[in-house]
Amino acid sequence: MITIHHQLCGQCGLCAGVCPVQALALHAWGLEVENKKCTGCGQCVTVCPTGALTSPSTSAGTKADRRPSPNALGEGVRERSKGGK
């Protein structure tokens, strides 16, 4: 189960982009998680630059090694990180 700490969320959308089951959605009013879809893989927690997402094994604001594996990132995210569109 993922918890969103909205006060920390910068609404960048990286978490929604890496979620393999589309359990996260970014809306105009903020981020939403469908915990019934969530598999607990932790990719969203890992990629969040502000520590706004936590799982039972992490705490809010934690900014440990948050580098996801290249396979965890979607093609669009990889292209943007290289300066593409």
N, C-alpha and C positions, 0 to 999 in steps of 0.2 A: 504494500500500500504506500503510495506516494503522498506526501503532504506538501502543499504549496504555502509558502510564507510570502503573501502578497506584498508586504511592506519591503521585501528584498528584491522582488521580481522587477527586472528592467524591461520586460515584454519584448525581448529580442527574438523569441520564437525558435531558438536553437533546440530546445528540449522537444518541442513538437516535431521538429524536422528529423530528429534521430529516433523517435519512438517507432519501433517496428510494428506495433499493433494500433497505431493512431489513438492511443489512450489520452493524449493531451491535445487540447485545442486552444488556440489563442484568439480571443474575441476582443472587440473594442473595449469592453469593460474589464478584461483581464484574462488570466489563464484558468483553464478548467481541466480537471482530470476525471476520467471515467475509470474509477478503481476496479470495476468489474472486468474491464478490458486489460488492465495492467497485469503484466506477467512478472513484475518485480525485477526486471533485468538490470535496472540501475543506469542505463545509458543516459537518461535525462538528467539524473542527479550528477553524473560525471561531467556532462557537457555544460551545465549551468555555470556561467561565469560569476554569478553573484551569490551562489549558495542558497538560492531561494527554494530549492526542492530538497526534501529529505525523505529518506526511507527509514525503516526501523533501526538500521545500523549506522545512520549518520545524524548530524545535528545541524540546525539552521546556521547559515553563515560559514560553514566549513568550506575552506578552499584548499583542500589537500590536492593531490595530483589529479587534476581534472582533465587530463588529456585523453580523449577517447581514441580507440583504435581507428585507423582509416576506414575499416569496414563498417564501423558504427555510424559514420557520417553519410548523409545522402549526397548524391552527385552535385546538387545545387549548392550545398554548403561547402563542399570541397572546391568548387569553382570560385565561389565568392572569396574563400580564404586565399586563393591564388591571385586575386585581383580581377577575376572575370565578372561577368554579369549574372 
